[in-house]
Amino acid sequence: MLSISDVHTFYGHIEALHGVDLEIKEGEIVTLIGANGAGKSTLLMTICGDPRAHSGQIVFQGRDITRLPTHEIMRCGIAHSPEGRRIFPRMTILENLQMGAITGNPDRFDQNLERVFGLFPILQERGGQRGGTLSGGEQQMLAIARALMSEPTLLLLDEPSLGLAPLIVRQIFDVIRDINQSSGMTVFLVEQNAFHALRLADRGYVMVNGEISMTGSGKDLLNDPEVQRAYLEGAVG
């Protein structure tokens, strides 16, 4: 579904991604783990066209999207729930969801709204509440729901557990699993919480200093001594 080949990305004169190769197959949950500053979020943003890949190729469902503008990439069937949520704080929950539906099919708006309310009932209860007044966990639910309103075939999730209480983290990961299993939606998950991410993922990649250093099944990486030492010390279920 998504093929990333020898991608280099720069911020000014600083190279952030050094020849990244990565592949995601249809229906998979694939996770990318690594330390803070490793380049994980940069890779997701590069897929979305901002920043633009300096060189290399990004192919989505057989189409080269490397040079497409961001709005065209989103219309191809990709949705991005960014790090830090980035909801519209002065808009209501419903208005945020309407913004997410801009690239979706307007004839299925009500159906998609019902679907995300089924995943996150608290959003339905508080539909008229401004996004900025929600808790951190509720804002993360809204960010994911907003992305789903565009009916993506590939969902990019950037640090969905960041700053959340353990109970909310488990709820978020349960929803990610449900999204994948109930609809077959492909998910590319960037996470510092390697334990939960690798337990959930079909396959995983490890990024170090803008390069892919390891790849394997989620289970294999979870049991790898090097991954355990670097990313899983003190992890709990």
Secondary structure, DSSP 8 states (H G I E B T S, - for coil): -EEEEEEEEEETTEEEEEEEEEEE-TT-EEEEE--TTSSHHHHHHHHTTSS--SEEEEEETTEE-TTS-HHHHHHTTEEEE-TT----TTSBHHHHHHHHGGGS-GGGHHHHHHHHHHH-HHHHHTTTSBGGGS-HHHHHHHHHHHHHTT--SEEEEE-TTTT--HHHHHHHHHHHHHHHHHH--EEEEEES-HHHHHHH-SEEEEEETTEEEEEEEHHHHHT-HHHHHHH-TT---
